[in-house]
C-alpha cells in the first residue's frame, strides 16, 4: 500500500521509567506502554525521549523485550539501535532482530564526525545484517551528523531500508525527505517535530514519532485518527492544542526533560532521568503544574 493511501500511524517515543536508585522501573514502563496502546498509539522505545544514551547495552535489550511483551501484538514497536560506532549498533540491531520488532531505527552516529559516504556505509551495514526493516533517524542538533536528502535517496535503494524518522525540526528538510519518498516507492517518512504532525500527514508522511505524545497521548492519537477518518477540522483542532502545549512546555527548558518532568508530575512512577540530567527545580515545577492544570493534564484530587 502506498504512503498516500495507507492509514497514517502515530508512534510515541516512549519514556523509560526509573526507580529512585536510577535502575529501570520496568513495571512503570509497561504501564506507560499500556497507556499509549489504549490511546491508539504505537511505540518507539530507546529513543531520545527514552534516555537511550543513559542506558547500558544489556538494558536496551531487556527494555525492548519488556515492551514487545507488553504490547503483545496490539500495536507496532520500533526500537532505536543507534550508537556512535557501527560495531555496537550492529550488535544491538541483531539482538532486536531476534526479539522481533516491527522496525529498527538507527540514529546517526554521535560524537564521531561522519561523511555522507560514511553514513551510507554505516546504515547499509546494519540493513544488510537484519531482516527487520531499518529506519534512518536524523536529529542533527543532538548528533552533529545530518543525513542529506540526497544521501537518504541513495539509501532508499537498499532493499531493507524502509524510511526515515526526521527529528531535525526544519520544515524544508522534512519536505525534502518527503520528496524522496515520492520518488522512491516503499521509502516512508515519519515526522518528529510535534508542530508539524498534521502538515506532514497532508504532505505524504506515513505518520509521526512524537515525544510530546507521552504527555498528551489522546491528542496525538486524535490528530492522526481524525486525519485518517477524513475529518480535517477535528485533526486541525487537535493539532492546534498539541502545538500550543508544545510551545508553552518547551519554553520552560530542554524538551525531553520537560516532557519527562511533566509526566512525572502527573505520575511519579516514571521517575527522574539518570544523572547528570538536570535536577528538579521547584520554580520550574510550579510553572509546569500551572501549565498542566490549564490543559487538564493533572490527575483529579
Backbone as JSON, one array per atom type, in Angstrom:
{
  "sequence": "XXXXXXXXXXXXXXXXXXXXXXXXXXXXXXXXXXXXXXXXXXXXXXXXXXXXXXXXXXXXXXXXXXXXXXXXXXXXXXXXXXXXXXXXXXXXXXXXXXXXXXXXXXXXXXXXXXXXXXXXXXXXXXXXXXXXXXXXXXXXXXXXXXXXXXXXXXXXXXXXXXXXXXXXXXXXXXXXXXXXXXXXXXXXXXXXXXXXXXXXXXXXXXXXXXXXXXXXXXXXXXXXXXXXXXXXXXXXXXXXXXXXXXXXXXXXXXXXXXXXXXXXXXXXXXXXXXXXXXXXXXXXXXXXXXXXXXXXXXXXX",
  "N": [[0.84, -1.19, 0.0], [0.57, 2.22, -0.78], [2.23, 5.16, 0.56], [0.5, 7.31, 0.38], [-2.08, 6.3, 0.48], [-2.24, 4.47, 2.56], [-3.33, 3.94, 5.96], [-2.39, 6.43, 8.31], [0.11, 6.4, 10.89], [0.57, 6.86, 14.38], [3.3, 7.07, 16.46], [4.67, 6.92, 19.72], [7.51, 8.22, 21.21], [8.6, 6.58, 23.62], [8.94, 7.24, 27.12], [11.53, 6.1, 29.34], [11.15, 4.58, 32.39], [12.36, 5.19, 35.7], [13.6, 3.95, 38.85], [14.13, 5.27, 42.2], [16.78, 4.74, 42.75], [17.94, 4.86, 40.32], [17.85, 2.58, 38.74], [16.16, 0.78, 36.1], [12.67, 1.03, 36.04], [10.77, -1.35, 35.25], [8.13, -2.21, 35.48], [6.68, 0.19, 35.73], [7.32, 1.29, 33.27], [6.07, -0.51, 31.57], [3.45, 0.12, 32.25], [3.22, 2.64, 31.11], [3.43, 1.9, 28.45], [1.0, 0.48, 28.15], [-0.8, 2.57, 28.55], [-0.35, 4.18, 26.3], [-0.94, 2.42, 24.16], [-3.62, 1.9, 24.67], [-4.64, 4.39, 24.11], [-4.39, 4.44, 21.43], [-1.97, 4.59, 20.15], [1.22, 3.71, 18.67], [4.47, 2.33, 19.52], [7.72, 3.65, 20.08], [10.74, 2.65, 21.37], [13.62, 3.25, 23.49], [14.56, 5.62, 22.4], [15.31, 9.14, 21.87], [13.66, 10.47, 23.78], [13.49, 8.39, 25.47], [15.75, 8.27, 27.0], [17.99, 6.99, 25.86], [20.78, 7.25, 25.61], [21.67, 7.01, 28.17], [21.31, 4.42, 28.88], [22.45, 1.05, 29.39], [23.97, -1.41, 27.21], [22.89, -4.01, 27.68], [20.59, -3.32, 29.08], [19.04, -2.02, 27.14], [18.34, -4.13, 25.51], [16.83, -5.76, 27.26], [14.82, -3.92, 27.91], [13.54, -3.63, 25.43], [12.58, -6.23, 25.09], [10.73, -6.31, 27.2], [8.92, -4.29, 26.44], [7.95, -5.24, 23.97], [6.75, -7.6, 24.85], [4.74, -6.54, 26.5], [3.2, -5.04, 24.71], [2.23, -7.05, 23.06], [1.43, -7.6, 20.41], [-0.59, -5.77, 19.92], [-0.01, -3.32, 18.92], [2.38, -1.54, 16.88], [5.95, -1.81, 17.22], [8.86, 0.03, 17.28], [12.37, 0.19, 17.67], [15.23, 1.96, 18.78], [18.46, 1.45, 17.66], [20.78, 2.85, 17.38], [24.16, 3.77, 17.84], [27.38, 5.36, 18.55], [29.41, 3.9, 17.16], [29.56, 1.68, 14.38], [29.95, -0.98, 15.02], [28.84, -1.6, 17.66], [26.23, -0.77, 17.2], [25.44, -2.63, 15.32], [25.5, -4.98, 16.86], [23.38, -4.48, 18.67], [21.24, -4.16, 16.87], [21.06, -6.73, 15.76], [20.3, -8.15, 18.04], [17.78, -7.0, 18.55], [16.51, -7.77, 16.26], [16.28, -10.51, 16.67], [14.54, -10.53, 18.84], [12.18, -9.58, 17.75], [10.75, -7.1, 16.42], [8.89, -4.41, 14.88], [10.25, -2.51, 13.48], [13.58, -1.23, 13.14], [15.1, 1.52, 14.26], [17.79, 3.66, 13.43], [19.75, 5.88, 14.78], [21.73, 8.63, 13.67], [25.31, 8.34, 13.95], [26.84, 9.67, 16.89], [29.1, 12.04, 18.36], [31.25, 11.0, 16.82], [32.44, 12.41, 13.93], [30.96, 12.24, 10.76], [31.24, 11.5, 7.27], [29.09, 11.81, 4.36], [29.36, 9.53, 2.79], [30.35, 7.83, 4.72], [28.11, 7.62, 6.38], [26.4, 6.26, 4.64], [27.75, 3.79, 4.47], [27.56, 2.99, 7.16], [24.72, 2.79, 7.73], [23.99, 0.98, 5.71], [25.43, -1.3, 6.39], [24.14, -2.11, 8.74], [21.53, -2.57, 7.78], [22.02, -4.62, 6.01], [22.45, -6.73, 7.7], [20.24, -7.55, 9.14], [16.84, -8.79, 9.24], [14.62, -7.34, 9.92], [12.88, -4.36, 9.02], [14.74, -1.38, 8.49], [15.03, 1.91, 9.77], [16.18, 5.08, 9.02], [17.4, 7.65, 11.19], [17.29, 10.88, 11.86], [18.65, 13.5, 13.62], [20.11, 16.09, 13.86], [20.74, 18.2, 15.65], [21.34, 16.99, 18.03], [23.2, 14.98, 17.42], [25.09, 16.03, 15.71], [25.56, 15.1, 13.2], [24.23, 14.86, 9.97], [21.79, 13.53, 7.82], [21.85, 14.02, 4.55], [19.32, 14.92, 2.15], [19.89, 13.85, -0.4], [21.53, 11.74, 0.29], [19.77, 10.19, 1.75], [18.15, 9.44, -0.38], [19.91, 7.79, -1.8], [20.22, 5.72, 0.05], [17.64, 4.82, 0.16], [17.4, 3.05, -1.88], [18.32, 0.7, -0.94], [17.34, -2.55, -0.18], [16.36, -3.13, 2.38], [16.02, -0.83, 3.82], [13.63, 1.07, 5.1], [12.66, 3.62, 5.51], [12.64, 6.92, 7.01], [13.07, 8.65, 10.1], [12.48, 11.88, 10.75], [13.79, 14.19, 12.78], [14.75, 16.71, 12.73], [13.49, 19.18, 12.78], [13.17, 21.21, 10.91], [11.03, 22.45, 8.48], [11.66, 22.56, 5.79], [13.63, 20.59, 5.39], [12.21, 18.31, 6.09], [10.3, 18.41, 4.05], [11.98, 17.89, 1.91], [12.79, 15.25, 2.42], [10.28, 14.06, 2.17], [9.9, 14.42, -0.53], [11.79, 12.65, -1.49], [10.53, 10.28, -0.69], [8.38, 10.28, -2.41], [9.61, 9.84, -4.81], [10.86, 7.44, -4.47], [9.43, 4.59, -4.22], [8.09, 2.82, -1.46], [9.8, 3.84, 0.43], [9.42, 5.37, 3.39], [8.37, 8.24, 5.33], [8.61, 9.42, 8.6], [7.46, 11.88, 10.7], [9.09, 13.9, 13.1], [8.93, 16.48, 14.44], [6.69, 18.01, 16.63], [4.98, 20.12, 16.05], [4.47, 19.86, 13.42], [2.95, 17.68, 12.77], [0.31, 17.31, 11.56], [0.68, 18.75, 9.18], [2.7, 17.23, 8.0], [1.4, 14.78, 7.55], [-0.49, 15.58, 5.69], [1.14, 16.05, 3.6], [2.21, 13.68, 2.74], [3.58, 12.04, 4.6], [4.15, 8.95, 6.34], [3.38, 8.85, 8.9], [3.88, 9.82, 12.32], [6.44, 10.23, 14.83], [6.44, 10.84, 18.05], [7.61, 12.75, 20.81], [6.25, 14.41, 22.57], [3.82, 13.19, 22.75], [3.92, 11.51, 24.95], [2.97, 13.02, 27.06], [0.51, 13.86, 26.13], [-1.24, 11.68, 25.03], [-3.82, 11.07, 23.97], [-4.46, 13.32, 22.48], [-2.5, 13.35, 20.5], [-3.13, 10.89, 19.23], [-5.61, 11.67, 18.41], [-5.14, 13.59, 16.41], [-4.03, 12.05, 14.31], [-5.94, 10.01, 14.04], [-8.27, 11.44, 13.36], [-7.45, 12.57, 10.97], [-7.11, 10.26, 9.41], [-9.75, 9.5, 9.3], [-10.8, 11.37, 7.67], [-11.65, 13.74, 8.73], [-10.86, 16.74, 8.71], [-11.18, 19.15, 10.09], [-11.42, 18.35, 12.77], [-8.93, 17.14, 13.1], [-7.3, 19.39, 12.77], [-8.09, 20.83, 15.02], [-7.14, 19.25, 17.14], [-4.41, 19.35, 16.49], [-3.85, 22.05, 16.86], [-4.13, 22.29, 19.64], [-2.09, 20.56, 20.46], [0.2, 21.81, 19.38], [0.14, 24.29, 20.69], [0.46, 23.56, 23.39], [2.97, 22.37, 23.19], [4.6, 24.62, 22.55], [4.4, 26.16, 24.9], [5.31, 24.36, 26.86], [7.94, 23.65, 26.04], [9.17, 26.05, 26.25], [9.95, 26.19, 28.83], [12.23, 24.72, 29.27], [14.79, 22.22, 28.4], [13.63, 20.13, 25.89], [13.11, 17.12, 25.94], [13.53, 16.68, 28.7], [11.58, 18.28, 29.83], [9.25, 17.06, 28.94], [9.45, 14.58, 30.27], [9.44, 15.46, 32.94], [6.96, 16.72, 33.11], [5.32, 14.53, 32.79], [6.07, 13.12, 35.06], [5.03, 14.75, 37.12], [2.41, 14.2, 36.85], [2.36, 11.46, 37.16], [4.26, 10.01, 39.38], [5.6, 7.58, 39.21], [7.12, 7.36, 36.92], [9.57, 8.41, 37.43], [12.76, 10.19, 37.75], [15.29, 11.29, 35.38], [18.4, 9.61, 34.62], [21.41, 10.7, 36.19], [23.99, 12.71, 34.64], [21.61, 14.36, 34.32], [19.52, 17.3, 34.48], [18.61, 18.39, 37.72], [15.46, 18.3, 39.52], [13.56, 21.35, 39.69], [12.11, 23.6, 41.85], [10.75, 26.0, 41.24], [10.43, 25.74, 38.5], [8.87, 23.42, 38.46], [6.54, 24.42, 39.59], [5.63, 26.14, 37.6], [5.24, 24.26, 35.61], [3.16, 22.73, 36.74], [1.09, 24.6, 36.74], [0.78, 24.94, 33.99], [0.08, 22.33, 33.19], [-2.32, 22.02, 34.59], [-3.88, 23.9, 33.26], [-4.26, 22.66, 30.84], [-5.72, 20.53, 31.61], [-4.3, 18.23, 32.5], [-3.47, 17.21, 34.88], [-3.9, 14.78, 37.5], [-7.14, 14.18, 38.96], [-8.01, 15.55, 42.13]],
  "CA": [[0.0, 0.0, 0.0], [1.41, 3.41, -0.87], [2.16, 6.08, 1.68], [-0.59, 8.25, 0.23], [-3.37, 5.68, 0.75], [-2.21, 3.68, 3.8], [-3.64, 4.7, 7.18], [-1.23, 7.01, 8.97], [0.36, 5.83, 12.21], [1.21, 7.67, 15.4], [4.18, 6.4, 17.42], [5.17, 7.74, 20.82], [8.88, 7.93, 21.65], [8.24, 6.29, 25.0], [9.9, 7.48, 28.2], [11.98, 4.98, 30.15], [10.89, 4.93, 33.78], [13.45, 4.84, 36.6], [13.41, 3.96, 40.29], [14.9, 6.32, 42.86], [18.2, 4.39, 42.68], [18.27, 5.01, 38.9], [17.6, 1.37, 37.97], [14.95, 0.91, 35.29], [11.41, 0.54, 36.61], [10.13, -1.99, 34.1], [6.68, -2.25, 35.7], [6.14, 1.51, 35.4], [7.46, 1.46, 31.82], [4.97, -1.29, 30.98], [2.21, 0.88, 32.45], [3.2, 3.69, 30.09], [3.1, 1.23, 27.18], [-0.46, 0.22, 28.14], [-1.49, 3.87, 28.41], [-0.24, 4.62, 24.91], [-1.66, 1.49, 23.28], [-5.05, 2.13, 24.89], [-5.0, 5.65, 23.44], [-4.36, 4.2, 19.99], [-0.64, 4.9, 19.61], [2.27, 2.71, 18.58], [5.58, 2.58, 20.46], [9.15, 3.62, 19.79], [11.46, 2.64, 22.64], [15.07, 3.52, 23.49], [14.85, 6.79, 21.59], [15.78, 10.33, 22.58], [12.83, 10.67, 24.96], [13.66, 7.23, 26.33], [17.06, 8.32, 27.68], [18.78, 5.87, 25.35], [22.22, 7.43, 25.83], [21.97, 6.68, 29.57], [21.04, 3.0, 29.1], [23.5, 0.12, 29.0], [23.67, -2.32, 26.1], [22.01, -5.07, 28.16], [19.3, -2.73, 29.45], [18.28, -1.76, 25.93], [17.79, -5.4, 25.04], [15.74, -6.16, 28.15], [13.73, -2.95, 27.75], [12.82, -3.98, 24.2], [11.84, -7.46, 25.38], [9.58, -5.99, 28.06], [7.94, -3.52, 25.67], [7.32, -6.14, 22.99], [5.86, -8.5, 25.6], [3.57, -5.79, 26.98], [2.38, -4.69, 23.54], [1.56, -8.31, 22.72], [0.84, -7.56, 19.08], [-1.7, -4.82, 19.8], [0.49, -2.11, 18.25], [3.71, -1.74, 16.32], [7.08, -1.39, 18.05], [10.15, 0.37, 16.68], [13.38, 0.43, 18.7], [16.44, 2.63, 18.29], [19.7, 0.71, 17.89], [21.91, 3.68, 17.01], [25.26, 4.11, 18.74], [28.4, 6.05, 17.76], [30.17, 3.01, 16.3], [28.8, 0.67, 13.65], [30.14, -2.27, 15.68], [27.83, -1.82, 18.7], [24.92, -0.63, 16.56], [25.19, -3.92, 14.69], [25.17, -5.93, 17.92], [22.03, -4.18, 19.15], [20.27, -4.43, 15.81], [20.88, -8.19, 15.67], [19.52, -8.57, 19.21], [16.39, -6.58, 18.34], [16.0, -8.61, 15.17], [15.91, -11.79, 17.28], [13.38, -10.31, 19.71], [11.01, -9.45, 16.9], [10.11, -5.79, 16.44], [8.37, -4.04, 13.56], [11.23, -1.67, 12.81], [14.78, -0.85, 13.89], [15.58, 2.86, 13.93], [19.24, 3.82, 13.65], [20.09, 7.3, 14.86], [23.05, 8.89, 13.12], [26.35, 8.3, 14.97], [27.11, 10.92, 17.6], [30.49, 12.27, 18.77], [32.12, 10.74, 15.67], [32.05, 13.16, 12.74], [30.81, 11.32, 9.63], [30.96, 11.97, 5.91], [27.89, 11.19, 3.83], [29.72, 8.16, 2.41], [30.44, 7.08, 5.97], [26.74, 7.31, 6.81], [25.89, 5.21, 3.75], [28.35, 2.53, 4.91], [27.02, 2.67, 8.48], [23.34, 2.33, 7.63], [23.91, -0.19, 4.85], [25.94, -2.44, 7.15], [23.08, -2.56, 9.64], [20.41, -3.08, 6.99], [22.45, -5.89, 5.42], [22.63, -7.77, 8.71], [18.99, -7.91, 9.82], [15.64, -8.96, 8.42], [13.67, -6.3, 10.3], [13.08, -3.1, 8.29], [15.56, -0.37, 9.16], [14.64, 3.3, 9.54], [17.16, 6.11, 9.32], [16.91, 8.52, 12.26], [18.08, 12.1, 11.72], [18.42, 14.51, 14.64], [21.44, 16.7, 13.84], [21.01, 19.06, 16.79], [21.86, 16.17, 19.11], [24.3, 14.11, 17.0], [26.02, 16.8, 14.87], [25.64, 14.47, 11.88], [22.94, 15.07, 9.27], [21.57, 12.75, 6.6], [21.39, 14.89, 3.47], [18.26, 14.28, 1.37], [20.49, 13.06, -1.47], [22.01, 10.51, 0.91], [18.56, 9.4, 2.02], [17.72, 8.87, -1.67], [20.81, 6.66, -2.08], [19.92, 4.64, 0.98], [16.29, 4.32, -0.14], [17.51, 1.97, -2.85], [18.67, -0.54, -0.23], [16.1, -3.31, -0.05], [15.88, -3.26, 3.75], [15.87, 0.48, 4.48], [12.21, 1.3, 4.86], [12.25, 5.01, 5.62], [13.42, 7.82, 7.87], [12.44, 9.49, 11.12], [13.1, 13.2, 10.69], [13.63, 14.98, 14.0], [15.55, 17.92, 12.6], [12.68, 20.34, 13.14], [13.03, 22.18, 9.81], [10.03, 22.02, 7.52], [12.29, 22.43, 4.48], [14.28, 19.28, 5.33], [11.12, 17.33, 6.07], [9.75, 18.43, 2.7], [12.94, 17.24, 1.01], [12.66, 13.81, 2.64], [9.0, 13.65, 1.6], [10.11, 14.33, -1.97], [12.47, 11.37, -1.7], [9.55, 9.2, -0.57], [7.56, 10.27, -3.63], [10.43, 9.35, -5.91], [11.35, 6.1, -4.12], [8.32, 3.81, -3.65], [8.47, 1.95, -0.35], [10.58, 4.6, 1.41], [8.44, 6.17, 4.12], [8.87, 9.32, 6.2], [7.91, 9.67, 9.86], [7.79, 13.22, 11.17], [9.39, 14.03, 14.51], [8.52, 17.74, 15.04], [5.3, 17.91, 17.06], [4.15, 21.17, 15.47], [4.29, 19.58, 12.01], [2.31, 16.38, 12.6], [-0.75, 17.34, 10.56], [1.27, 19.18, 7.9], [3.44, 16.11, 7.41], [0.42, 13.82, 7.05], [-1.11, 16.15, 4.49], [2.14, 16.11, 2.53], [2.68, 12.37, 2.34], [4.27, 11.25, 5.62], [3.47, 7.72, 6.76], [2.93, 9.06, 10.26], [4.77, 10.64, 13.15], [7.0, 9.64, 16.04], [6.33, 12.04, 18.89], [7.97, 12.74, 22.22], [5.2, 15.11, 23.32], [2.71, 12.26, 22.94], [3.98, 10.95, 26.3], [2.15, 13.85, 27.93], [-0.82, 14.04, 25.53], [-1.45, 10.56, 24.11], [-5.12, 11.12, 23.28], [-4.44, 14.41, 21.5], [-1.71, 12.86, 19.37], [-3.96, 9.9, 18.53], [-6.72, 12.4, 17.81], [-4.69, 14.2, 15.15], [-3.86, 11.02, 13.28], [-7.21, 9.32, 13.84], [-9.19, 12.31, 12.64], [-6.97, 12.67, 9.59], [-7.45, 9.0, 8.73], [-11.21, 9.46, 9.12], [-11.19, 12.42, 6.74], [-12.22, 14.88, 9.46], [-9.75, 17.68, 8.78], [-11.45, 20.15, 11.14], [-11.08, 17.74, 14.06], [-7.48, 17.0, 13.11], [-6.74, 20.73, 13.0], [-8.36, 21.21, 16.41], [-6.17, 18.54, 17.98], [-3.07, 19.85, 16.19], [-3.71, 23.37, 17.49], [-3.9, 22.04, 21.06], [-0.77, 19.93, 20.58], [1.23, 22.82, 19.08], [0.13, 25.32, 21.74], [1.07, 22.96, 24.57], [4.39, 22.22, 22.88], [5.26, 25.92, 22.64], [4.48, 26.58, 26.3], [6.11, 23.41, 27.62], [9.35, 23.7, 25.66], [9.71, 27.34, 26.7], [10.39, 26.05, 30.22], [13.51, 24.03, 29.38], [15.18, 21.22, 27.43], [12.37, 19.48, 25.54], [12.87, 15.79, 26.52], [13.45, 16.78, 30.15], [10.28, 18.86, 30.18], [8.24, 16.02, 28.74], [9.59, 13.61, 31.36], [9.02, 16.06, 34.2], [5.51, 16.93, 33.03], [4.72, 13.23, 33.04], [6.33, 12.8, 36.47], [4.1, 15.49, 37.97], [1.12, 13.51, 36.72], [2.54, 10.08, 37.61], [5.63, 9.94, 39.88], [6.25, 6.29, 38.96], [8.05, 7.44, 35.79], [10.88, 8.74, 37.98], [13.61, 11.2, 37.12], [16.26, 10.72, 34.46], [19.7, 9.34, 35.21], [22.35, 11.81, 36.24], [23.9, 14.08, 35.14], [20.48, 15.17, 33.88], [19.21, 18.39, 35.39], [17.81, 18.05, 38.89], [14.19, 19.03, 39.58], [13.62, 22.74, 40.12], [10.8, 23.88, 42.44], [10.09, 27.07, 40.48], [10.04, 25.16, 37.22], [7.76, 22.52, 38.72], [5.33, 25.23, 39.81], [5.18, 26.58, 36.28], [4.74, 23.08, 34.91], [1.84, 22.38, 37.29], [0.12, 25.59, 36.23], [0.55, 24.63, 32.58], [-0.64, 21.06, 33.11], [-3.69, 22.26, 35.04], [-4.59, 24.64, 32.21], [-4.62, 21.71, 29.8], [-6.43, 19.42, 32.28], [-3.41, 17.09, 32.44], [-3.15, 16.74, 36.23], [-4.95, 13.88, 38.0], [-8.13, 14.81, 39.84], [-7.68, 15.42, 43.56]],
  "C": [[0.88, 1.25, 0.0], [1.24, 4.29, 0.34], [0.93, 6.97, 1.59], [-1.93, 7.65, 0.59], [-3.4, 4.87, 2.04], [-2.65, 4.55, 4.98], [-2.36, 5.21, 7.83], [-1.1, 6.43, 10.38], [1.03, 6.85, 13.13], [2.03, 6.76, 16.31], [4.53, 7.4, 18.51], [6.57, 7.27, 21.17], [8.85, 7.79, 23.17], [9.34, 6.65, 25.99], [10.31, 6.15, 28.82], [11.84, 5.39, 31.6], [12.01, 4.41, 34.69], [12.99, 4.84, 38.05], [14.28, 5.06, 40.9], [16.4, 6.02, 42.86], [18.72, 4.37, 41.25], [18.26, 3.69, 38.13], [16.3, 1.54, 37.19], [13.76, 0.31, 36.03], [10.61, -0.05, 35.45], [8.61, -2.04, 34.26], [6.04, -0.91, 35.32], [6.24, 1.77, 33.9], [6.36, 0.69, 31.1], [3.64, -0.54, 31.12], [2.1, 2.01, 31.42], [2.91, 3.1, 28.7], [1.59, 1.0, 27.09], [-1.24, 1.51, 27.91], [-1.47, 4.32, 26.96], [-1.04, 3.72, 23.97], [-3.16, 1.69, 23.43], [-5.53, 3.41, 24.23], [-5.03, 5.5, 21.93], [-3.02, 4.46, 19.33], [0.25, 3.67, 19.56], [3.47, 3.18, 19.4], [6.93, 2.62, 19.75], [9.87, 3.64, 21.14], [12.96, 2.87, 22.41], [15.44, 4.63, 22.53], [15.32, 7.96, 22.45], [14.98, 10.57, 23.86], [12.88, 9.47, 25.91], [15.01, 7.15, 27.01], [18.01, 7.26, 27.18], [20.28, 6.03, 25.59], [22.64, 7.08, 27.25], [21.75, 5.2, 29.88], [22.23, 2.15, 28.67], [23.02, -0.75, 27.83], [22.64, -3.38, 26.53], [20.63, -4.53, 28.52], [18.43, -2.46, 28.22], [17.62, -3.03, 25.41], [16.64, -5.83, 25.95], [14.55, -5.21, 28.01], [12.88, -3.3, 26.52], [12.0, -5.25, 24.4], [10.59, -7.18, 26.2], [8.5, -5.24, 27.28], [7.21, -4.41, 24.68], [6.35, -7.09, 23.68], [4.6, -7.77, 26.04], [2.64, -5.42, 25.83], [1.58, -5.9, 23.06], [0.81, -8.25, 21.4], [-0.27, -6.56, 18.88], [-1.3, -3.53, 19.09], [1.85, -2.46, 17.66], [4.77, -1.21, 17.28], [8.3, -1.16, 17.17], [11.13, 0.63, 17.82], [14.61, 1.05, 18.05], [17.67, 1.82, 18.67], [20.94, 1.58, 17.75], [22.88, 3.96, 18.13], [26.37, 4.76, 17.91], [29.14, 5.15, 16.77], [29.25, 2.0, 15.62], [28.84, -0.66, 14.38], [29.06, -2.53, 16.73], [26.42, -1.68, 18.13], [24.5, -1.96, 15.95], [24.81, -4.98, 15.74], [23.75, -5.73, 18.43], [20.98, -4.53, 18.11], [20.01, -5.93, 15.67], [20.07, -8.72, 16.86], [18.05, -8.2, 19.04], [15.72, -7.4, 17.24], [15.53, -9.96, 15.72], [14.66, -11.66, 18.15], [12.1, -10.26, 18.89], [10.3, -8.13, 17.11], [9.67, -5.46, 15.02], [9.35, -3.17, 12.77], [12.4, -1.4, 13.73], [15.21, 0.52, 13.39], [17.07, 2.93, 14.25], [19.56, 5.31, 13.61], [21.49, 7.49, 14.28], [24.1, 8.82, 14.24], [26.54, 9.68, 15.61], [28.53, 10.89, 18.14], [31.46, 12.05, 17.62], [31.62, 11.52, 14.47], [32.04, 12.23, 11.52], [30.68, 12.07, 8.31], [29.65, 11.32, 5.46], [28.17, 9.76, 3.38], [29.83, 7.27, 3.65], [29.07, 6.7, 6.51], [26.13, 6.21, 5.94], [26.45, 3.85, 4.18], [27.73, 2.05, 6.22], [25.62, 2.07, 8.36], [23.22, 1.07, 6.78], [24.4, -1.44, 5.57], [24.86, -3.0, 8.07], [21.95, -3.22, 8.85], [20.75, -4.42, 6.33], [22.34, -7.04, 6.41], [21.35, -8.24, 9.38], [17.86, -8.07, 8.81], [14.6, -7.89, 8.71], [13.92, -5.03, 9.5], [13.81, -2.07, 9.13], [15.08, 1.02, 8.77], [15.79, 4.22, 9.92], [16.56, 7.05, 10.36], [17.83, 9.74, 12.29], [17.7, 13.11, 12.78], [19.73, 15.28, 14.84], [21.75, 17.6, 15.02], [21.62, 18.28, 17.95], [23.11, 15.38, 18.69], [25.41, 14.84, 16.24], [26.31, 16.12, 13.53], [24.26, 14.52, 11.24], [22.9, 14.22, 8.01], [21.03, 13.68, 5.53], [20.3, 14.17, 2.67], [18.81, 13.41, 0.22], [21.03, 11.72, -0.94], [20.85, 9.59, 1.25], [18.07, 8.73, 0.74], [18.6, 7.68, -2.05], [20.44, 5.46, -1.21], [18.54, 4.03, 0.73], [16.31, 3.17, -1.13], [17.93, 0.65, -2.21], [17.36, -1.29, 0.05], [15.55, -3.42, 1.35], [15.89, -1.94, 4.52], [14.5, 1.02, 4.1], [11.79, 2.76, 4.93], [13.15, 5.78, 6.56], [12.52, 8.48, 8.9], [13.19, 10.82, 11.11], [12.78, 13.98, 11.95], [14.47, 16.25, 13.95], [14.8, 19.2, 12.95], [12.46, 21.34, 12.04], [12.04, 21.65, 8.78], [10.64, 21.78, 6.15], [12.96, 21.06, 4.32], [13.24, 18.18, 5.28], [10.51, 17.26, 4.68], [10.68, 17.73, 1.71], [12.9, 15.72, 1.18], [11.36, 13.28, 2.04], [9.09, 13.55, 0.08], [10.83, 13.03, -2.32], [11.46, 10.23, -1.65], [8.63, 9.13, -1.78], [8.31, 9.66, -4.81], [10.89, 7.91, -5.7], [10.22, 5.31, -3.46], [8.82, 2.86, -2.56], [9.32, 2.63, 0.7], [9.64, 5.58, 2.11], [9.1, 7.19, 5.03], [7.98, 9.41, 7.43], [8.4, 11.01, 10.41], [8.04, 13.21, 12.67], [8.88, 15.32, 15.14], [7.02, 17.76, 15.36], [4.4, 19.0, 16.48], [3.85, 20.92, 14.0], [3.58, 18.25, 11.76], [1.29, 16.42, 11.46], [-0.2, 17.76, 9.2], [1.98, 18.02, 7.23], [2.49, 15.06, 6.85], [-0.2, 14.3, 5.74], [-0.15, 16.15, 3.3], [2.83, 14.77, 2.29], [3.43, 11.55, 3.36], [3.45, 10.02, 5.96], [2.9, 7.86, 8.16], [3.92, 9.93, 11.01], [5.3, 9.79, 14.29], [7.23, 10.8, 17.0], [6.81, 11.82, 20.31], [6.87, 13.34, 23.08], [4.0, 14.21, 23.59], [2.75, 11.54, 24.28], [3.04, 11.71, 27.24], [0.72, 13.98, 27.44], [-1.13, 12.91, 24.55], [-2.75, 10.64, 23.32], [-5.15, 12.21, 22.23], [-3.65, 13.98, 20.27], [-2.53, 11.85, 18.55], [-5.12, 10.58, 17.82], [-6.36, 13.06, 16.49], [-4.7, 13.16, 14.04], [-5.17, 10.31, 12.99], [-8.2, 10.15, 13.05], [-8.76, 12.47, 11.18], [-7.34, 11.42, 8.8], [-8.94, 8.9, 8.43], [-11.7, 10.52, 8.15], [-11.81, 13.64, 7.39], [-11.11, 15.9, 9.7], [-9.95, 18.71, 9.89], [-11.08, 19.61, 12.51], [-9.57, 17.54, 14.18], [-6.81, 18.34, 13.39], [-6.95, 21.17, 14.44], [-7.36, 20.54, 17.35], [-4.75, 19.06, 17.74], [-2.84, 21.21, 16.85], [-3.44, 23.22, 18.99], [-2.49, 21.51, 21.3], [0.33, 20.97, 20.4], [1.3, 23.88, 20.17], [0.79, 24.79, 23.01], [2.57, 22.8, 24.39], [5.13, 23.52, 23.09], [5.45, 26.33, 24.09], [5.38, 25.66, 27.11], [7.59, 23.57, 27.32], [9.98, 25.05, 26.0], [10.29, 27.25, 28.1], [11.73, 25.33, 30.37], [13.73, 23.02, 28.27], [14.01, 20.27, 27.16], [12.19, 18.08, 26.14], [12.75, 15.82, 28.04], [12.12, 17.33, 30.59], [9.15, 17.85, 29.99], [8.26, 15.03, 29.89], [9.09, 14.2, 32.68], [7.52, 16.32, 34.23], [4.78, 15.62, 33.32], [4.9, 12.81, 34.49], [5.34, 13.49, 37.4], [2.69, 14.93, 37.9], [1.2, 12.11, 37.33], [3.98, 9.88, 38.07], [6.33, 8.61, 39.61], [7.22, 6.34, 37.78], [9.46, 7.79, 36.25], [11.58, 9.87, 37.27], [14.54, 10.51, 36.12], [17.58, 10.46, 35.19], [20.59, 10.57, 35.17], [23.45, 11.61, 35.19], [22.79, 14.93, 34.55], [20.19, 16.25, 34.92], [18.33, 17.91, 36.53], [16.49, 18.83, 38.86], [14.37, 20.42, 40.17], [12.22, 23.14, 40.6], [10.05, 24.95, 41.66], [9.6, 26.55, 39.13], [8.85, 24.21, 37.39], [6.45, 23.29, 38.93], [4.76, 25.72, 38.49], [4.6, 25.42, 35.48], [3.34, 22.69, 35.42], [0.76, 23.33, 36.8], [-0.24, 25.28, 34.78], [-0.27, 23.35, 32.45], [-2.09, 21.22, 33.55], [-4.5, 22.97, 33.97], [-5.03, 23.72, 31.08], [-5.3, 20.47, 30.35], [-5.61, 18.14, 32.23], [-2.93, 16.63, 33.8], [-4.25, 15.81, 36.71], [-5.89, 14.62, 38.93], [-7.76, 14.55, 41.28], [-8.6, 14.41, 44.22]]
}
